[in-house]
């Protein structure tokens, strides 16, 4: 376990999945991350790579060969190497190995850098291709937060608020059919906020694209505490709370998303897939601002 600490926050991170496990406010003593209850959802904020969501029938074709990969890829269950660490930052590194090659044929370098400054924890994700003629990938975050922040509060008092007024439709996921529908449903119409209700997640996550806002905030009617989630260089946003899991709200910035239910193309044809030629790199970032 890695600890970062300053005058505002104490952060705990795990090399497995390059995962944030706790963000504790030193003023109020609250852990703003999901409690990682293994009976409900044992993660809190794994990094997703080289896919986001699920492959159609759990399989994909890369460079003419069929590969199998579980939902969200192998990063979340991989042990990252710690290459830098002090009180305020840590750099995790993941690269190919014999196991990843059975699921994904490319050599790659993935760096996840966490930096703590004042009341903000920043996560910077960087994929580098130094050894392949080209490679394809999706990438994303899956941070899950405590909602409500404190036990005994009512989650119905909590709402999410975008930076700007948004007119958005949500893509529909069909877990039983193993993929995304081409159908959408109206979600926001020139609005900034919506209240957290379990019924919103009866068919899995809310998935939106083409949003204008650079941040979305989790707030409550009963106090001035808030969590502001900033995003840069992502094309989709997933918002998820399992209908069977009280106390959890995930805000997930994605490059790409799960396959459509009728998808028959190759990996390079997936929604949001990025291509890196040799010598190129890709960066995206999110940050978590805690207002106690």
N, C-alpha and C positions, 0 to 999 in steps of 0.2 A: 504494500500500500504506500502511496505517495501523499504527503501532506503539504499544502500551500497555506500560508497564513499571513495576514496583515492586520491592521487595526480594525477592519470592518468585517472580514469574513475568514472562516477556516474551511478549507476545501480538502476532501479526500478523494483520491483517484486510484483506479486499479489498472495495472498493466494489461490484464485480460480485457480485451475489447476497447482499450484506451478509454475506460469508462469513468465518468463522474459518479461517485457513490454518495457523496454528501456535500452540501453547501450550507454551512451553519452561520447564521447571523450572530455576531458576537455581542450585539446590543440586546437582542431578544432571545437568543439561545435556540432559535427554531432551525431545524433542518428543512430546507426548502425543497429537497429532492424526495422522490418517492422512496419509501422505506425498504424496498427490495424484498417484500414478503414472498418467499419461494412458493407458498401455497397459491398465490394469486399471479404475480409476475416477478420473477427473480432478478430481473435487470433493473437499471435505473437510467442509463444513458449510453448505450453502446454506440460505437461508430459502425455505420453500414457500408460495406464494400465487399466485392465489386458489383453487387446488385442492390437495388432497393425494392423491397416487396418480394413477391414470389415469381418464379419462372413458370411458364405454362407447362403443366404436367410435371413440374420439377426438373425440366430438362431444357437445354439450349444447345445450339450449334455454333461453335467457334472455330474458325479456320477449317471448316469442313468436318469437324469431329464433334460428336455428341458428349456433353458433360452434364452431370447432375450437381445441383447445389440447393441447399436448404434456404428457406426464406431469409432475406436480408443478407445473405452471403456469409463468408467465413470469418470476417473481421471480428465480429462480436464475441466469438469463442476462441480467438487467437491471442497468444501471449505476445505483447509488444515488448521490444527492447527499450529501456530507458537510456537515452543518449545524452541528455542534459537535465540537470535538476538543481534548483536552489529554492529559497523560501517563497519565491514569487512566480516561478515558471517551471514547466517540465516539457520535455520533448520526447514523445514516443515514436518508435520506428517499427514498421512491419514490412517485410519483403517476402518474396516467394520462397517456398520450401517444398519438400517432397509431397506433403499433404495437400498444399494449395494447388500444386500442379495437377492433381487428380481431378480438380474441380474447375480450374481456370489456368490456361496454358502459358500465360505471360509471366515474364520477369517484370517486377515492378518495385517501386519504393513508395511507401505511404508514410508521411510524417504527420503527426497530430501534436500540435503545440498548444498548451494551455498556459495562459498568462493571467495573473491576478493583479489587478490595479484598482485601488480604492474599493468600491462596492460592485465591481464588475469582474466576471470571469470570462475571458475570451478563449474560444476554441478555433484554431486555424488548421485547416486540412489541406495538405499538399500532396498531390500525386505526381511522381516523376518517372519519365520513361528515358532511361539512359542506355538500355540494352536491346530493345526490340525495334524492328523496323516500324512497327506501330502497335498500339494496344487500345482496347475499348473497355469502358467501365461506366458504372453508375456509382454514386457516393451520397451519403447523407448522415444526418444525426437522428437520434431517437431519445432525446432527454425527456424524462417523465418527472413531473413535479408533484409535490404534496398539494392536494386540493380537496378539502381546505388545508390551509397552512398549519393549523393547530387542531388537535383532537377536541371534539366537543362543539366545533363550529359547524354551520350548515353549508354544505357545498352549493346549495341553491342560491346562496347569497353571492356566489362568485360569477364573474363574467370575463370574457376576453374582449379586448378593445384594440382594433387596428390603428395604426398611425394615421391613416387617411380613410375617408369614406370609400367603401368598396362596393362594386356590383359584381358578385361572384356566383358561379354555379359550382356545385360539388360533384365530382366524379363519383360513381357508385361502384363499390367493391362488392363482389359476390363470393364470400369465403367458400360456400358450398360448391361453387363452380370453379374455384381456384383462380380467380382473376378479376380484372376490371371490366365493367360494362362500358360500351360506347355511349350509353345514356348518361344524362346529367340531371340534376334537380336544382331548382332555384335555392340559393342559400342566403345571400345578402343583396339588398337592392338600395344602393347609395347609403349604406349604413356603416358604422364603425364598430359596433359591439353586439355581442349576443351572450345570453346567459348559459352557463354550463348546465346541461340537463342530460341525464343518462340516455334518454330516448333518442338523442341525436346520434348515438353510436350503436344503435341496434343492428346495423348492417356493417359494422366495422368503422374505419376512420372516415372523417371528413377530409377530402382531398381537393385542393384548389390550386389553380395555376393562374398566371397573368395578374397577380396582385400587384398593387402599386406601392404598398407600404413596405418600409424597411424594418419595422418592428411590430410586434403584437404584445400586449400587456395582459397579465393575469391580475385581476383586481377583485376586491370584495366591497360590498356595501357597508360593512360593519367596522372597517378600520382604514387607515391610510397606507397600510402595508401593500406592496405590489412587487411583482416580478415582471421585468420588461425583457422580452426576448428579441434581440437584434439579429438580422440575417443579411448575408451578402453573397451574391452569385449563385443562388439556388433558383430553380425554375418551378418547383412545386412545394406546397406546404401540407403536411398531414397533421391532423388534430385528432387525438384518439383517447378514449377512456373506455375500457372494457365494460360492457353492461353487467359483468359479474364482479367487477373490482371497484369498490368504493375507495375514495381517497387518492386516486391517481388521475392525472391529466398530462398527456404527452403532447408536446409541441415539436413537430418533426420537420426540419428543413431538408429537402430532397433535391438531388439532381436525377431526374427520372422517377419512375414509379413502377409498380407491379405490372406484369404482362396483361394485355387484354385477353378475354376469355377465348377469342378466336385467333390469337396470334400464332402465326406459323413461320415467321421469318427467322433470320439468324440473329445472334446476339447483337451484332452491329446495327440492327434495324430496330432495336428496342427504343421505347420512348425515352428521350433525354440522354441517351448514351453519348459519352464524350470520346473522341478519338485523340490520342496523342501520338504524333510521329516521334521518331528518335530524337532525343535532345530537348523535347518539349515538356512542359509541366502545366498543371492545373491547380488553382487554389480557390477555396471558398471558406467562409468563416461564419460562425455565429457567436453571440455573446449573451451572457445572462447577468442582468442588472438587478440587484436585490435592494429594495427600499424598505427598511425596517421601521 
